Amino acid sequence: MIKAHDQARAAGSALGRASTPSSNDVLLEVKGLETAYGASQVLFGIDLTIGVGEVATLLGRNGMGKTTTVRSIMGLVRARGGSIHFRNASIGGFAADRIGRLGVALVPEGRQIFPNLSVRENLVAFASNRNGTTSPWTLDRVYAFFPRLAERANNMGNQLSGGEQQMLAIGRALMTNPHLLILDEATEGLAPLVREEIWRCLAALKGSGQTILVIDKYVERLIRIADHHTIIERGRVAWHGSSAALDADHGLWQRYLGV
C-alpha cells in the first residue's frame, strides 16, 4: 500500500511493517494523496492509514510535506489527486469546517489561540460532543487534565507562556470531543520540562483510547507513545513501520530525520 523508494522499501521489509487495521477498525485512510500550491507540487502519492485508538506519526525534515499532508486532510488546501476517507466516508473536497464537525480536531503549528479571549472563553467557544461519547471532555475535565489552565482561567490568551498556549490549544481541541486529534509540531519551541508534560498528556490520551496523529521531531519520545510511523521525504512516503522497527534502525533517523 505504501509507495516508497526502492531503498526505503528494502529497509522496511527488513524491519517489518506495522500491521494495518481491518476495514472495520480504520478511522482515517489516505491513498495516493497529491497536493500542489499553484504549479508547485508538494505531495506525490501519500498513503496513510490510522486505526481507531491508534497513535500515528508523520516524520521527516522540515519542508518534506508533513504539514501539507495535514492541511490536505483537514480541507485547508485542496488535494489534486488521491482519496481521503474518514469513518468510511470520502471527505475529499470537503471544507475545513465540515471536516471539523465530522470529528477531526487540529492543534495547529503555532497554536493559533485567540489572544483577546480568556482561557475559559477559548475553551467554551469550541465545546461540542462530536463523537457522541457518554463521558465528554468538559471545561472541568480539561482543567483537571491541565491544572495550569484552571489557575489562569481568566487570563487572556496573549498573557500565557508558550507551554500554556500549547496546553490551551490541546484543551480547545479536546473540547470538541473529536474522533481524531491531530497535533502539528506538538512540542516545537517548548522548554524541556513543558515538553515532558505534553508527552505525559499524549500518553494519557492514548490510554483513554483517543486516536491521534502527531507531527514532532523528538523521535525517541514518539516511539514510546506511537503505534506506527510514516516518514515523508520530498513529498513521498519513504518508510512506514512500527515503533519497534524504527527503534531498531537508527540509520533511518540519520537518513531521513537528520538526528
C-alpha positions in Angstrom: 0.0 0.0 0.0 2.8 2.4 0.8 4.7 4.0 -2.0 8.4 4.2 -1.4 11.8 4.4 -3.0 13.5 1.0 -3.6 16.0 1.6 -0.8 13.3 2.5 1.7 11.2 -0.4 0.7 14.0 -2.8 1.3 14.7 -1.3 4.7 11.0 -1.6 5.6 10.9 -5.2 4.5 14.0 -6.0 6.7 12.5 -4.3 9.7 8.9 -5.5 9.4 5.8 -3.4 8.7 3.3 -2.1 11.2 0.1 -4.0 11.0 -2.8 -2.5 9.0 -6.1 -2.3 10.8 -9.1 -4.2 9.3 -11.5 -2.1 7.3 -14.0 -2.0 10.3 -11.3 -0.5 12.5 -9.9 2.1 10.1 -10.7 5.7 11.1 -8.6 7.6 8.5 -7.4 6.2 5.2 -5.4 8.4 2.8 -4.5 6.9 -0.6 -2.3 8.4 -3.3 -2.6 11.9 -2.0 -1.3 14.6 -4.3 -1.3 18.3 -3.4 0.2 21.4 -5.0 0.4 25.1 -4.3 -0.2 26.6 -7.7 2.3 25.0 -10.2 4.5 23.6 -7.4 3.5 20.1 -6.5 4.3 19.1 -2.8 2.8 15.7 -2.3 3.3 12.8 -4.7 1.1 9.9 -3.7 1.0 9.9 0.1 -0.6 6.8 1.7 -1.6 6.8 5.4 -3.9 4.5 7.4 -4.9 5.1 11.1 -7.0 2.7 13.1 -9.4 3.5 15.8 -7.5 4.1 19.1 -4.1 4.2 17.4 -1.4 6.9 17.7 0.4 7.5 14.4 3.1 10.0 13.5 4.3 11.8 10.4 8.1 12.3 10.5 10.6 14.0 8.2 12.8 17.0 7.9 11.3 20.5 7.6 9.8 21.2 4.2 9.2 17.5 3.3 5.4 17.8 3.2 4.2 16.8 6.7 2.1 20.0 7.3 0.8 19.9 3.8 -0.5 16.4 4.4 -2.3 17.5 7.5 -3.7 20.6 5.7 -5.0 18.4 2.9 -6.7 16.0 5.4 -8.3 19.0 7.1 -9.5 20.6 3.9 -7.4 23.7 4.4 -5.8 23.0 1.0 -7.5 21.1 -1.8 -5.8 17.9 -2.9 -5.1 17.5 -6.6 -5.3 13.7 -6.6 -5.9 10.6 -4.5 -8.6 10.0 -1.9 -9.2 10.7 1.8 -11.7 8.6 3.8 -12.7 9.3 7.3 -15.0 6.8 9.1 -15.5 5.0 5.8 -16.8 8.1 4.0 -15.0 10.2 1.4 -14.2 13.7 2.7 -12.0 14.8 -0.2 -13.1 18.2 -1.3 -15.0 19.0 2.0 -14.5 22.4 3.5 -12.4 22.6 6.7 -15.4 23.5 9.0 -17.4 20.5 7.7 -14.4 18.1 8.4 -14.2 19.6 11.9 -17.8 18.9 12.5 -17.3 15.3 11.5 -14.9 14.9 14.4 -11.4 15.9 13.3 -9.7 18.4 15.6 -6.4 20.1 14.7 -3.9 21.6 17.1 -2.1 23.7 14.5 1.5 24.6 14.3 1.9 27.9 16.1 -1.1 27.1 18.4 -3.3 29.9 17.0 -5.3 30.5 20.1 -7.4 33.7 20.4 -5.2 36.2 22.1 -8.0 38.6 23.1 -10.2 35.8 24.7 -9.6 34.4 28.2 -8.5 30.8 28.7 -12.1 29.9 29.7 -13.6 31.7 26.6 -11.1 29.9 24.3 -12.3 26.6 25.6 -16.0 27.1 25.8 -16.2 28.6 22.4 -15.4 25.2 20.9 -17.4 23.0 23.2 -19.2 20.2 21.4 -19.7 16.4 21.6 -18.8 15.4 18.1 -18.0 11.8 18.8 -21.2 11.3 20.9 -19.4 10.0 23.9 -21.2 9.5 27.2 -18.2 10.9 29.1 -17.3 14.0 27.1 -14.5 16.5 27.6 -15.9 19.4 29.6 -14.4 22.6 31.0 -13.9 20.9 34.4 -12.3 17.9 32.8 -9.9 20.0 30.8 -9.0 21.9 33.9 -8.3 18.7 35.7 -6.1 17.5 32.8 -4.2 20.8 32.6 -4.3 22.4 36.1 -2.3 25.4 34.8 -5.2 26.3 32.7 -7.5 26.3 35.7 -5.1 28.6 37.5 -5.1 31.0 34.5 -8.8 30.7 33.6 -9.3 34.4 33.5 -6.0 35.3 31.8 -6.1 36.4 28.1 -4.5 34.1 25.6 -1.7 36.6 24.9 -0.8 36.5 28.6 0.1 32.8 28.6 3.5 31.3 28.2 4.3 29.1 25.1 3.7 26.0 27.0 0.4 27.2 28.5 -0.7 28.2 25.0 0.0 24.7 23.7 -2.0 23.2 26.6 -4.8 25.6 25.7 -4.7 24.6 22.1 -4.8 20.9 23.0 -7.6 21.6 25.5 -9.6 23.5 22.9 -9.3 20.6 20.5 -10.4 18.1 23.2 -13.5 20.3 24.0 -14.8 19.3 20.6 -14.6 15.6 21.6 -13.0 14.5 18.3 -12.8 11.1 16.8 -9.3 12.1 15.6 -6.9 14.5 17.2 -4.1 15.9 15.0 -1.1 17.8 16.5 1.2 19.6 14.1 4.6 20.2 15.8 3.3 19.2 19.2 6.3 20.4 21.3 8.0 22.9 19.0 9.6 25.8 20.9 8.7 24.4 24.3 11.1 24.2 27.3 12.2 20.6 28.2 10.0 20.3 31.3 7.0 21.5 29.4 7.7 19.1 26.6 7.7 16.3 29.1 4.3 17.4 30.4 2.9 17.3 26.8 4.3 13.8 26.3 2.7 12.6 29.5 -0.6 14.1 28.3 -0.4 12.4 25.0 0.4 9.1 26.7 -2.7 9.6 28.9 -4.9 10.4 25.9 -3.7 7.2 24.2 -4.5 5.3 27.3 -8.0 6.7 27.2 -8.5 5.4 23.6 -8.1 8.7 21.8 -6.9 8.3 18.2 -4.1 10.7 17.5 -1.9 11.8 14.5 1.2 13.8 15.7 4.0 15.6 13.9 7.1 16.2 16.0 10.8 15.8 15.8 11.6 14.1 19.1 11.7 10.5 17.7 12.9 9.0 20.9 9.8 10.1 22.7 7.4 9.3 19.9 8.5 5.7 19.7 7.3 5.3 23.3 3.8 6.5 22.5 3.0 5.8 18.9 1.9 2.5 17.3 3.3 3.3 13.9 5.2 5.9 11.9 5.3 7.3 8.4 8.4 9.1 7.2 8.0 11.6 4.4 10.8 12.6 2.1 10.2 15.2 -0.6 6.5 14.6 -0.7 6.7 10.9 -0.8 6.4 8.1 1.8 10.0 6.9 2.3 9.3 4.4 5.1 6.4 3.1 7.2 6.6 0.8 10.2 6.1 0.2 13.9 7.8 1.8 16.8 9.9 -1.3 17.4 11.1 -1.3 13.8 12.0 2.4 13.9 13.8 2.0 17.2 15.8 -0.9 15.8 17.4 1.0 13.0 18.8 4.4 13.9 20.2 4.6 10.4 16.7 5.6 9.3 16.9 8.5 11.8 20.1 9.7 10.2 18.9 9.1 6.6 15.6 10.8 6.8 15.3 12.8 10.0 18.8 14.3 10.4 19.0 13.3 14.1 
